Amino acid sequence: MNRLTVELMGKPGCHLCDDARVIVNSVLQDFSQAELIEHNILDDAEMFESLKDDIPVVLINGERHSQWRVDEDSFRSALTEELA
């Protein structure tokens, strides 16, 4: 079975990050083979500098899928394609 790693980069107090988290968690309920890893960009100075204007950022298996807003249909399709 293929595995999926989804990474969500954000920070506390970011309303777009909160919105993205809701969508990501909702969609991932249908993908038991997916693992979600959340990163707080405030914990890593290099990550903060490179992503501070782009959060939230969502990666699927290490590849950037989205930034700022997560489209549920696009996210679901990308996960399905990764498993094909």
N, CA, C and O atoms as CSV, one atom per row, in Angstrom:
chain,resi,resn,atom,element,x,y,z
A,1,MET,N,N,0.853,-1.193,0.000
A,1,MET,CA,C,0.000,0.000,0.000
A,1,MET,C,C,0.885,1.238,0.000
A,1,MET,O,O,1.829,1.339,0.784
A,2,ASN,N,N,0.579,2.159,-0.867
A,2,ASN,CA,C,1.313,3.416,-0.915
A,2,ASN,C,C,1.034,4.240,0.326
A,2,ASN,O,O,-0.067,4.207,0.875
A,3,ARG,N,N,2.035,4.973,0.759
A,3,ARG,CA,C,1.886,5.870,1.903
A,3,ARG,C,C,1.882,7.301,1.405
A,3,ARG,O,O,2.492,7.627,0.387
A,4,LEU,N,N,1.193,8.134,2.133
A,4,LEU,CA,C,1.156,9.562,1.847
A,4,LEU,C,C,1.664,10.314,3.071
A,4,LEU,O,O,1.260,10.031,4.199
A,5,THR,N,N,2.536,11.256,2.839
A,5,THR,CA,C,2.955,12.156,3.906
A,5,THR,C,C,2.486,13.545,3.520
A,5,THR,O,O,2.855,14.076,2.472
A,6,VAL,N,N,1.671,14.121,4.381
A,6,VAL,CA,C,1.160,15.472,4.178
A,6,VAL,C,C,1.768,16.342,5.266
A,6,VAL,O,O,1.685,16.019,6.452
A,7,GLU,N,N,2.377,17.442,4.858
A,7,GLU,CA,C,2.963,18.371,5.816
A,7,GLU,C,C,2.239,19.702,5.716
A,7,GLU,O,O,2.000,20.223,4.627
A,8,LEU,N,N,1.898,20.233,6.870
A,8,LEU,CA,C,1.237,21.535,6.956
A,8,LEU,C,C,2.156,22.469,7.721
A,8,LEU,O,O,2.438,22.253,8.900
A,9,MET,N,N,2.620,23.512,7.040
A,9,MET,CA,C,3.472,24.501,7.674
A,9,MET,C,C,2.640,25.727,7.990
A,9,MET,O,O,1.951,26.264,7.122
A,10,GLY,N,N,2.707,26.164,9.230
A,10,GLY,CA,C,1.945,27.328,9.641
A,10,GLY,C,C,2.477,27.858,10.951
A,10,GLY,O,O,3.602,27.561,11.355
A,11,LYS,N,N,1.650,28.646,11.606
A,11,LYS,CA,C,2.037,29.168,12.922
A,11,LYS,C,C,0.764,29.453,13.721
A,11,LYS,O,O,-0.309,29.630,13.144
A,12,PRO,N,N,0.883,29.496,15.040
A,12,PRO,CA,C,-0.275,29.811,15.880
A,12,PRO,C,C,-0.797,31.209,15.582
A,12,PRO,O,O,-0.026,32.126,15.298
A,13,GLY,N,N,-2.110,31.358,15.649
A,13,GLY,CA,C,-2.724,32.665,15.445
A,13,GLY,C,C,-2.937,33.018,13.988
A,13,GLY,O,O,-3.383,34.125,13.682
A,14,CYS,N,N,-2.632,32.113,13.090
A,14,CYS,CA,C,-2.794,32.338,11.652
A,14,CYS,C,C,-4.155,31.778,11.242
A,14,CYS,O,O,-4.351,30.563,11.226
A,15,HIS,N,N,-5.093,32.664,10.910
A,15,HIS,CA,C,-6.440,32.190,10.587
A,15,HIS,C,C,-6.464,31.374,9.296
A,15,HIS,O,O,-7.275,30.455,9.178
A,16,LEU,N,N,-5.610,31.677,8.335
A,16,LEU,CA,C,-5.547,30.868,7.124
A,16,LEU,C,C,-5.007,29.470,7.429
A,16,LEU,O,O,-5.415,28.486,6.811
A,17,CYS,N,N,-4.088,29.399,8.386
A,17,CYS,CA,C,-3.559,28.096,8.805
A,17,CYS,C,C,-4.657,27.271,9.468
A,17,CYS,O,O,-4.766,26.067,9.234
A,18,ASP,N,N,-5.464,27.920,10.292
A,18,ASP,CA,C,-6.578,27.230,10.940
A,18,ASP,C,C,-7.570,26.724,9.898
A,18,ASP,O,O,-8.060,25.599,10.000
A,19,ASP,N,N,-7.868,27.549,8.899
A,19,ASP,CA,C,-8.781,27.133,7.824
A,19,ASP,C,C,-8.207,25.949,7.054
A,19,ASP,O,O,-8.924,24.996,6.752
A,20,ALA,N,N,-6.927,26.008,6.738
A,20,ALA,CA,C,-6.274,24.921,6.006
A,20,ALA,C,C,-6.302,23.632,6.814
A,20,ALA,O,O,-6.553,22.560,6.263
A,21,ARG,N,N,-6.046,23.727,8.109
A,21,ARG,CA,C,-6.030,22.556,8.988
A,21,ARG,C,C,-7.384,21.845,8.967
A,21,ARG,O,O,-7.440,20.615,8.929
A,22,VAL,N,N,-8.465,22.607,8.992
A,22,VAL,CA,C,-9.809,22.016,8.971
A,22,VAL,C,C,-10.010,21.227,7.677
A,22,VAL,O,O,-10.497,20.097,7.709
A,23,ILE,N,N,-9.640,21.816,6.545
A,23,ILE,CA,C,-9.812,21.144,5.256
A,23,ILE,C,C,-8.919,19.922,5.157
A,23,ILE,O,O,-9.373,18.852,4.751
A,24,VAL,N,N,-7.659,20.069,5.520
A,24,VAL,CA,C,-6.712,18.950,5.452
A,24,VAL,C,C,-7.198,17.797,6.323
A,24,VAL,O,O,-7.236,16.656,5.863
A,25,ASN,N,N,-7.564,18.070,7.554
A,25,ASN,CA,C,-8.031,17.007,8.447
A,25,ASN,C,C,-9.294,16.347,7.929
A,25,ASN,O,O,-9.442,15.129,8.033
A,26,SER,N,N,-10.200,17.123,7.377
A,26,SER,CA,C,-11.444,16.577,6.840
A,26,SER,C,C,-11.166,15.617,5.685
A,26,SER,O,O,-11.690,14.504,5.655
A,27,VAL,N,N,-10.347,16.052,4.746
A,27,VAL,CA,C,-10.032,15.213,3.588
A,27,VAL,C,C,-9.248,13.971,4.008
A,27,VAL,O,O,-9.502,12.881,3.496
A,28,LEU,N,N,-8.306,14.122,4.925
A,28,LEU,CA,C,-7.467,12.992,5.326
A,28,LEU,C,C,-8.252,11.889,6.040
A,28,LEU,O,O,-7.760,10.767,6.166
A,29,GLN,N,N,-9.441,12.187,6.497
A,29,GLN,CA,C,-10.272,11.136,7.090
A,29,GLN,C,C,-10.577,10.032,6.081
A,29,GLN,O,O,-10.854,8.894,6.462
A,30,ASP,N,N,-10.525,10.373,4.791
A,30,ASP,CA,C,-10.804,9.397,3.731
A,30,ASP,C,C,-9.547,8.713,3.205
A,30,ASP,O,O,-9.623,7.903,2.281
A,31,PHE,N,N,-8.398,9.031,3.784
A,31,PHE,CA,C,-7.120,8.479,3.331
A,31,PHE,C,C,-6.375,7.885,4.526
A,31,PHE,O,O,-5.533,8.543,5.137
A,32,SER,N,N,-6.695,6.643,4.845
A,32,SER,CA,C,-6.104,6.005,6.034
A,32,SER,C,C,-4.599,5.824,5.895
A,32,SER,O,O,-3.901,5.682,6.899
A,33,GLN,N,N,-4.092,5.826,4.674
A,33,GLN,CA,C,-2.663,5.639,4.450
A,33,GLN,C,C,-1.877,6.951,4.553
A,33,GLN,O,O,-0.675,6.975,4.285
A,34,ALA,N,N,-2.542,8.026,4.934
A,34,ALA,CA,C,-1.879,9.334,5.013
A,34,ALA,C,C,-1.450,9.651,6.444
A,34,ALA,O,O,-2.151,9.358,7.412
A,35,GLU,N,N,-0.287,10.253,6.535
A,35,GLU,CA,C,0.239,10.745,7.810
A,35,GLU,C,C,0.343,12.260,7.706
A,35,GLU,O,O,0.913,12.782,6.748
A,36,LEU,N,N,-0.204,12.960,8.683
A,36,LEU,CA,C,-0.117,14.418,8.732
A,36,LEU,C,C,0.964,14.825,9.711
A,36,LEU,O,O,0.994,14.377,10.857
A,37,ILE,N,N,1.850,15.680,9.236
A,37,ILE,CA,C,2.905,16.250,10.081
A,37,ILE,C,C,2.727,17.764,10.039
A,37,ILE,O,O,2.739,18.367,8.966
A,38,GLU,N,N,2.565,18.368,11.196
A,38,GLU,CA,C,2.421,19.827,11.259
A,38,GLU,C,C,3.729,20.439,11.734
A,38,GLU,O,O,4.381,19.934,12.648
A,39,HIS,N,N,4.092,21.539,11.090
A,39,HIS,CA,C,5.303,22.277,11.443
A,39,HIS,C,C,4.918,23.694,11.845
A,39,HIS,O,O,4.188,24.379,11.129
A,40,ASN,N,N,5.414,24.120,12.990
A,40,ASN,CA,C,5.267,25.508,13.428
A,40,ASN,C,C,6.499,26.257,12.941
A,40,ASN,O,O,7.605,26.019,13.426
A,41,ILE,N,N,6.311,27.164,11.985
A,41,ILE,CA,C,7.468,27.850,11.406
A,41,ILE,C,C,8.207,28.715,12.421
A,41,ILE,O,O,9.348,29.110,12.183
A,42,LEU,N,N,7.569,29.010,13.547
A,42,LEU,CA,C,8.238,29.808,14.579
A,42,LEU,C,C,9.320,29.010,15.300
A,42,LEU,O,O,10.171,29.582,15.982
A,43,ASP,N,N,9.285,27.677,15.146
A,43,ASP,CA,C,10.262,26.814,15.809
A,43,ASP,C,C,11.553,26.652,15.013
A,43,ASP,O,O,12.510,26.050,15.501
A,44,ASP,N,N,11.586,27.182,13.798
A,44,ASP,CA,C,12.746,26.985,12.925
A,44,ASP,C,C,12.998,28.289,12.171
A,44,ASP,O,O,12.218,28.666,11.297
A,45,ALA,N,N,14.082,28.970,12.511
A,45,ALA,CA,C,14.368,30.292,11.927
A,45,ALA,C,C,14.484,30.239,10.404
A,45,ALA,O,O,14.003,31.138,9.716
A,46,GLU,N,N,15.110,29.208,9.883
A,46,GLU,CA,C,15.265,29.090,8.430
A,46,GLU,C,C,13.906,28.869,7.756
A,46,GLU,O,O,13.608,29.476,6.727
A,47,MET,N,N,13.094,27.999,8.344
A,47,MET,CA,C,11.762,27.756,7.803
A,47,MET,C,C,10.924,29.034,7.879
A,47,MET,O,O,10.186,29.358,6.949
A,48,PHE,N,N,11.044,29.750,8.992
A,48,PHE,CA,C,10.299,30.998,9.149
A,48,PHE,C,C,10.655,31.983,8.039
A,48,PHE,O,O,9.772,32.558,7.404
A,49,GLU,N,N,11.943,32.172,7.812
A,49,GLU,CA,C,12.384,33.131,6.792
A,49,GLU,C,C,11.925,32.738,5.392
A,49,GLU,O,O,11.568,33.604,4.593
A,50,SER,N,N,11.930,31.459,5.091
A,50,SER,CA,C,11.574,31.042,3.736
A,50,SER,C,C,10.065,30.955,3.504
A,50,SER,O,O,9.616,31.025,2.360
A,51,LEU,N,N,9.279,30.804,4.569
A,51,LEU,CA,C,7.842,30.594,4.391
A,51,LEU,C,C,6.945,31.657,5.007
A,51,LEU,O,O,5.726,31.593,4.844
A,52,LYS,N,N,7.503,32.617,5.701
A,52,LYS,CA,C,6.699,33.560,6.479
A,52,LYS,C,C,5.620,34.276,5.667
A,52,LYS,O,O,4.575,34.625,6.217
A,53,ASP,N,N,5.848,34.501,4.381
A,53,ASP,CA,C,4.862,35.198,3.559
A,53,ASP,C,C,3.963,34.243,2.775
A,53,ASP,O,O,3.096,34.686,2.022
A,54,ASP,N,N,4.165,32.940,2.945
A,54,ASP,CA,C,3.439,31.951,2.148
A,54,ASP,C,C,2.474,31.079,2.948
A,54,ASP,O,O,1.667,30.367,2.352
A,55,ILE,N,N,2.532,31.114,4.256
A,55,ILE,CA,C,1.750,30.173,5.057
A,55,ILE,C,C,0.244,30.425,4.946
A,55,ILE,O,O,-0.212,31.551,4.747
A,56,PRO,N,N,-0.493,29.349,5.080
A,56,PRO,CA,C,-0.056,27.975,5.246
A,56,PRO,C,C,0.471,27.380,3.942
A,56,PRO,O,O,0.050,27.753,2.847
A,57,VAL,N,N,1.389,26.460,4.095
A,57,VAL,CA,C,1.922,25.708,2.966
A,57,VAL,C,C,1.628,24.238,3.235
A,57,VAL,O,O,1.845,23.740,4.340
A,58,VAL,N,N,1.130,23.550,2.207
A,58,VAL,CA,C,0.850,22.128,2.314
A,58,VAL,C,C,1.721,21.387,1.317
A,58,VAL,O,O,1.738,21.707,0.129
A,59,LEU,N,N,2.445,20.388,1.817
A,59,LEU,CA,C,3.254,19.509,0.973
A,59,LEU,C,C,2.626,18.127,0.951
A,59,LEU,O,O,2.114,17.650,1.963
A,60,ILE,N,N,2.670,17.494,-0.203
A,60,ILE,CA,C,2.262,16.101,-0.332
A,60,ILE,C,C,3.487,15.330,-0.797
A,60,ILE,O,O,4.015,15.567,-1.883
A,61,ASN,N,N,3.927,14.405,0.044
A,61,ASN,CA,C,5.143,13.624,-0.243
A,61,ASN,C,C,6.303,14.525,-0.652
A,61,ASN,O,O,7.039,14.228,-1.593
A,62,GLY,N,N,6.452,15.628,0.071
A,62,GLY,CA,C,7.588,16.521,-0.118
A,62,GLY,C,C,7.434,17.558,-1.211
A,62,GLY,O,O,8.307,18.412,-1.368
A,63,GLU,N,N,6.349,17.512,-1.972
A,63,GLU,CA,C,6.117,18.462,-3.056
A,63,GLU,C,C,5.053,19.472,-2.645
A,63,GLU,O,O,4.021,19.105,-2.084
A,64,ARG,N,N,5.311,20.745,-2.928
A,64,ARG,CA,C,4.361,21.793,-2.556
A,64,ARG,C,C,3.060,21.616,-3.328
A,64,ARG,O,O,3.047,21.584,-4.558
A,65,HIS,N,N,1.988,21.504,-2.591
A,65,HIS,CA,C,0.666,21.413,-3.207
A,65,HIS,C,C,-0.035,22.757,-3.203
A,65,HIS,O,O,-0.627,23.159,-4.205
A,66,SER,N,N,0.031,23.452,-2.073
A,66,SER,CA,C,-0.705,24.719,-1.990
A,66,SER,C,C,-0.064,25.652,-0.980
A,66,SER,O,O,0.736,25.250,-0.135
A,67,GLN,N,N,-0.443,26.900,-1.100
A,67,GLN,CA,C,-0.073,27.915,-0.117
A,67,GLN,C,C,-1.237,28.876,0.015
A,67,GLN,O,O,-2.049,29.000,-0.902
A,68,TRP,N,N,-1.323,29.532,1.105
A,68,TRP,CA,C,-2.351,30.505,1.488
A,68,TRP,C,C,-3.719,29.858,1.705
A,68,TRP,O,O,-4.285,29.971,2.792
A,69,ARG,N,N,-4.247,29.196,0.711
A,69,ARG,CA,C,-5.561,28.547,0.832
A,69,ARG,C,C,-5.489,27.150,0.242
A,69,ARG,O,O,-4.796,26.907,-0.746
A,70,VAL,N,N,-6.226,26.231,0.874
A,70,VAL,CA,C,-6.283,24.854,0.396
A,70,VAL,C,C,-7.657,24.630,-0.215
A,70,VAL,O,O,-8.680,24.796,0.450
A,71,ASP,N,N,-7.669,24.250,-1.490
A,71,ASP,CA,C,-8.916,23.907,-2.154
A,71,ASP,C,C,-9.188,22.420,-1.899
A,71,ASP,O,O,-8.373,21.562,-2.241
A,72,GLU,N,N,-10.329,22.134,-1.301
A,72,GLU,CA,C,-10.633,20.759,-0.895
A,72,GLU,C,C,-10.611,19.795,-2.078
A,72,GLU,O,O,-10.011,18.724,-1.979
A,73,ASP,N,N,-11.240,20.143,-3.179
A,73,ASP,CA,C,-11.298,19.247,-4.333
A,73,ASP,C,C,-9.917,19.009,-4.933
A,73,ASP,O,O,-9.573,17.880,-5.281
A,74,SER,N,N,-9.136,20.062,-5.053
A,74,SER,CA,C,-7.789,19.940,-5.598
A,74,SER,C,C,-6.904,19.088,-4.684
A,74,SER,O,O,-6.122,18.266,-5.163
A,75,PHE,N,N,-7.029,19.283,-3.388
A,75,PHE,CA,C,-6.245,18.514,-2.418
A,75,PHE,C,C,-6.619,17.037,-2.494
A,75,PHE,O,O,-5.742,16.174,-2.520
A,76,ARG,N,N,-7.906,16.748,-2.530
A,76,ARG,CA,C,-8.380,15.367,-2.614
A,76,ARG,C,C,-7.884,14.706,-3.907
A,76,ARG,O,O,-7.441,13.557,-3.888
A,77,SER,N,N,-7.958,15.424,-5.009
A,77,SER,CA,C,-7.492,14.884,-6.295
A,77,SER,C,C,-5.997,14.609,-6.284
A,77,SER,O,O,-5.540,13.593,-6.808
A,78,ALA,N,N,-5.238,15.520,-5.683
A,78,ALA,CA,C,-3.786,15.333,-5.619
A,78,ALA,C,C,-3.430,14.106,-4.783
A,78,ALA,O,O,-2.513,13.365,-5.138
A,79,LEU,N,N,-4.133,13.885,-3.695
A,79,LEU,CA,C,-3.877,12.703,-2.869
A,79,LEU,C,C,-4.219,11.424,-3.642
A,79,LEU,O,O,-3.475,10.443,-3.601
A,80,THR,N,N,-5.339,11.451,-4.337
A,80,THR,CA,C,-5.764,10.298,-5.114
A,80,THR,C,C,-4.740,9.981,-6.209
A,80,THR,O,O,-4.428,8.815,-6.450
A,81,GLU,N,N,-4.225,11.009,-6.861
A,81,GLU,CA,C,-3.210,10.818,-7.901
A,81,GLU,C,C,-1.931,10.229,-7.328
A,81,GLU,O,O,-1.291,9.392,-7.966
A,82,GLU,N,N,-1.556,10.657,-6.138
A,82,GLU,CA,C,-0.334,10.117,-5.504
A,82,GLU,C,C,-0.469,8.626,-5.236
A,82,GLU,O,O,0.529,7.905,-5.222
A,83,LEU,N,N,-1.674,8.166,-5.027
A,83,LEU,CA,C,-1.893,6.751,-4.723
A,83,LEU,C,C,-2.039,5.896,-5.977
A,83,LEU,O,O,-1.982,4.668,-5.903
A,84,ALA,N,N,-2.226,6.533,-7.115
A,84,ALA,CA,C,-2.460,5.779,-8.371
A,84,ALA,C,C,-1.194,5.083,-8.852
A,84,ALA,O,O,-1.213,4.412,-9.884
